Amino acid sequence: MVIDSSFFINLALKEAWKYQGLTYPNPAVGCTIVSPKNELLSVEAHKKSGLPHAEVMALRTAYFKLTNDSKILELTSSSEIHTFLLNNHNNCFRDISLYTTLEPCSHIGKTPSCASLISALGIKKVFVGFNDINEEASGGTEILKKSGVDVQSSILEKKAYDLIAPFNKWKEDKFVFFKWAQRLNGSTDAGTISSIESRINVHKMRNVCDLLVIGGNTVREDRPTLDARLVHGKAPDVLIISRKKEFDKSIALFGVEGREVFIEDNFSLLNNYKNIMIEGSSNMFELTKDIVDYYLCYLAPTIGGKSGFEKVEEKFEILNIDQEDQDIIMWMKREK
């Protein structure tokens, strides 16, 4: 049975979106590895800066499935996995196909070059979603082709670009995303909405954000902490948008060690940061429409509260839908 290459790239895209917002300053990337008989050997993603790239994780999982050699599962660093695969592959990857959402990297940085590893393992077919525009890491396709690898590019290119867009934005300028949680009836008020799993996911994002933006009324009413305590992470700086400068400094967010808190009536401070999360509801949504790149909604399977986005009229393009425990997670962008 012949399966179109877009099917396997799509599997890699879905896996990578689970880690969107968590890989800064690296891109979110997914990788699928398939046998000559179209048996799915692995679907993996890059999960965090400094951890192995998606291709390395996928090769690690595929190697175990092909050889049943569990020693590789004990390895966690990219360099260790690279070395082990080079020394022990015994041509097990011959005639294997690799599908990746982003061109395999050519450079040696925190991790070794993925393109060089793929070439050395004897993989003969590589399918790429989007060619890397980052000069430091691009050139992987040339390395692969020089080694005799058949490379096909631009598979589901638009979807692959949507995945990589945040990385491209913060490399050039800054990436701004707007996050909110709501119930099935659209309400965003009246206490905690999303599940503990979703809140952990948000705290992971705060851990890698430079700046968190929130409205003054929300600070006064909810008295939040806005840290990353659920993952023992660092708290981002906070920008409070408010005409009134006076706040009760006993509110928890003011007491978080190692962060700066700014109170301004405009968004010019965003130009000093790269990876920016905005949290809020309808008022903040309207204020930030011209500066937000992506939107992130956590939809909880509950009904309650009283108010939400009643006066907002917008159409969105859904980039990805996933589920974290019971909540539905949607990455979107506004239709222009």
N, C-alpha and C positions, 0 to 999 in steps of 0.2 A: 504494500500500500504506500503510495506517494503522498506525503503531507507537505503542503506549501510551507516555505521558510518563514512566512509571516506568522504562522501558528506558534513556532518555537520562539521567535522574537517576542511575540505577545506574552508568552509565559514569563520570559525574562523581565519584560516591562512591568508586569503585575507584581512580581517579587520585589523589584527595585522600588516601586512606589511605596511599599511598606516602610521604607527607610528614608523617604523624602523628608527633608527637614532635620535629619539626624546626622548627616555625613559632612556637614560644613567643617572645613573649607573645601572638602572634596565633593565631587559630583555623586549623585545617586546612580548606580549602574547595576544592571542585572545580566546574568549569563545562564544559558541553557546548553547542556551537552547531550548529544544524541548518538546512539549506535548506528551502524550501517543498516540495521533493520528497523530504524526509527523507534528503538526502545529508549525511553527517557531515562538518562543516567543521573542527571542532576539539574536542579534549578536553584541558583544561589544569587546573592546580592552583596554589594559592598555595604557594610553596616555602620561603620564609624571611621573617622579619619585615623590613620595609623594601623588599622586592621587590614587584613589581606583584601585585595581587590576582588571583584566579583568573579573574574575568570579563574583566579587562584583557588577561591573557595569551591567553585564548580568543578575544577580539575581534582581537587582533594576528594570531594564526595564521589566523583565518577571513578577515580582510581580505586577507592575502597569497594565500590560496587563491582568493578571489573575483576579485582584480584582477591577480595576478601582479606586484604592485609590491613588489620586494624591499627598498625603502628602509626599510620599517617593521621589517624583521628586524634592522636595524642599531641599533635603539633598545632600550634596556634599562630605563630609568627609567619609572615610571608616568606622571609628568607629561609626559614627552616623547611617550609613546604616546598619551595622552589628546589632547594638542594636535594630533598628526599625524592621528589619526582624525577629529577635529572639522573639520580643514581639508581633508581629502582623501577622505572617505567617499563623496561623490557619490551618496548614496542606495543604495549597494550592499547595505546591510543591510535594505532594505525586504522585508517578509514573512518575515524570518528569525526563528527561534525560539531563545530562550536558556534553558538549564536550569542552575540553580545549586543547590548543596546548602544554601546559606545566603542569606537575604535580602540583596540588594545593599546595601552601606553607603550611608548618607546623608551622613555627615560628611566633612569635609576634615581629614585628619591628616597622617601621613607620605606618604599618597597621596591624590589627589583622589577625589571621590565617584563610586562606580561607578554608582549609580542615576541620577545626573544625566547621566553619559556615555551610558548605555544609552538614556535618554529622547531625548537630542539626536541619536542616530544613527538614530532612526526605527524601532527594533525594536518590533514590535507585540505579541509574545507572550513572556511570561516565566513560567517554571515554577520554583517555589521548594520546596526540601525542608523547611527549618525556618526559622521567623521569628526574627530576632535578638532576644534578650532583653537584650542589652547596650545600655543607654539611650543611650550615646554614639554608637553606630553605627546603631541601629534607625531606622525611618521611611522606609526605601528604598521599600517597597511604596507608601506614600502618594505619594511623588514620581513613581513610575512611573504610577500610576493617574491622577494629575492631568494627566499628559502623554498620556493616551489609551492607555496600554499595558494589554493584557489580562493580568492577573496571576492565576495559579492557585497556591495555596499548599498546604503539607502533603502534598507528593508524597513517598512513602516516608518519612514524618515520623519514624518510630521509628529507621530506619537513619541518617537525617540527624542525629537527636539523638545517637545513639551516636558519630558522628564529631565533633560539636561539644562533647560532654560534658567532655573535658579542659579546654577553654577556659573553659566555664562554671564548672568546679570551681576553677581557679586565680584566676578573677575574684572568686569569693565567698570562697574559703578557700585550699586547696592541692590539687594533683593529685599522686597517688602511683601510680607504676607499678612493677611487679616484672618484671625482665628476666632471662632465663636462656637458655643454649644447651644443646642435648642432641643425642645421636646417635639413630639409629633404634632402638637397643635401650634407650633411655631413660637412658643414662649421662650424667653431667654432670662427671665427674672426668677426670684423666689428661691434662692439657695442653690445647692449643688445639683447639677443636671446630669453630667456625664459619669460613666462608670469609673471605678478605680483604675482599670486598665487604660482607659482613655486619658485619665489624668496623669498617669505615669508617662504615657506617650508625650503629653504636652510638657511635662517636666524635663524629659530628655531633650526636647527642642529648646526649652529655655536654657538648658545647660550649654548649648552651642550657639545661642543667640548673642549678639553684641548688645542689643537694645530692645527693651519691651516698652510699648507705648500704650497708655491707658487714659481714659477720661477722668477729670477731676471729680465728677459726681459719683462715678463708680468707686473711686478711692474712698470718698467720704461715707458712702452708704455701705459698701461691702467690707471695708477695712482689710484689704487683702495683704498677703505676704509677697506673692509673685516671685517665689524662689524656685529652686529645683530640688527641694528637700527629699522628694520621693525617690530620687535617684542619687542622692548625696552629691549633687552636682553644684556647679557655681551659679550664682544668681546674676542675671544680666543687669546692666544699668537700666534705669527706668526714666521715661519721659512722661510726665503728667501734663496733659493738655487742659489748661484751665485759665480763665480770665482772673479768677480770684487766687491770690498767691498764698493765702493763709490756710494751713492744714494742721490738724492735730498730729504732732510728731510722735505720739505714742502708737499710731497706726503701724502695723507690723512691717510694712515694706520699707519704712524709714530706718528700721533698726537692723537691717541685714548687712553683715560685715562684708567689706570689700566691694561694695557697689556705690555708684553715684546716682543720686536722684535729682532730676531737673524738673522745674515747674515753669512751663512756657505757654504762651497763647498761640504758637505757630509750630511748624514742623521743620524749620531750618536745621535743627540739630541732627536730623537724620543724615545729613550730608557727611557727618563725621563717623558714620557706622556702615557696616557691610551687610550684616544679616539681621534683619529687623522683623520682629513680630508685633503686630497690633492686636490687642484684645479689646472687645467691646460689643456693642449692639447697634441699634439703628442710627443713633446720633453720630457715633464714631464712624460708622460705615459711610454716611453721607459726607463727613468731613474729609475722608481719606480716599475717595474714589479715584482721584487723579494721581495718587502716588502708590497705590497697591498693585502688585503684579499678579499674585495668586490669592485665592480664598480657600480657607480650610474650615469645614463644618463638621462638628460631631453631632450626629442626630441620635438622640436617646429614645428608646421605645417606651416613653412615658407621656402622660398628659398632665398638665397642671400649670401653675403660674398664671399670669394675667397679661403680660405685655411682651412684645418682641419687635418684629420688623413690619408692623402694620402699615406704615406710611412709605415704605420703600418699594419701588417698582424696578426690577432688574431682571435680565435674562443672563444665564450663565452657560458656559460650555463646561461640561463635566470632563475632567482629565483622567480621574481615576476614582473608583469606589471600592472600599475595602471594609472589613468588619473587625473591630477590636472588642472581643467579648460580645456584648450585646449591642453596642453602639455601631452605627454606620458612619464611616469616615469618608468624606468627599473632598477631593482637591478640585478646584474649579478656577476658571478665569471669566471675567465679565465679557459678554459679547459686545464688541464695539459697534 
